[in-house]
């Protein structure tokens, strides 16, 4: 039988809070066994699944998307390099889009907020006549909407 880890051990080794581990389990991202006392016990392979979840969140995947991706991985063994490769290949375009979005935000820091007015409804340079306000709610210039 494979060595089982307590939730405290998994939290310590993964760097993820025990409350987050319970949350991931409630969402079906992780599975545990219950000891006779009712305490959670995790197989060692869960550490790789947690690393995957953390990484996927950092590149912007939602928990629902992460769940879909995890369904493609083996449930009861550590994923192989080939397993990970299949999933991560599809993420390159997602990362490129995120980089492009961050570059737009970086430009905005100097071209808009840097001017000192801090008000798009009065900005004659970036938003003459408050045209962005007429296009809908939210930060229209920052979320990739057409300027």
PyMOL commands that set and color helices and strands:
alter all, ss='L'
color gray80, all
select helices_A, chain A and resi 7-14+18-26+46-58+63-70+81-89+92-111+113-115+128-134
alter helices_A, ss='H'
color red, helices_A
select strands_A, chain A and resi 4-6+33-34+40-43
alter strands_A, ss='S'
color yellow, strands_A
deselect
rebuild
show_as cartoon
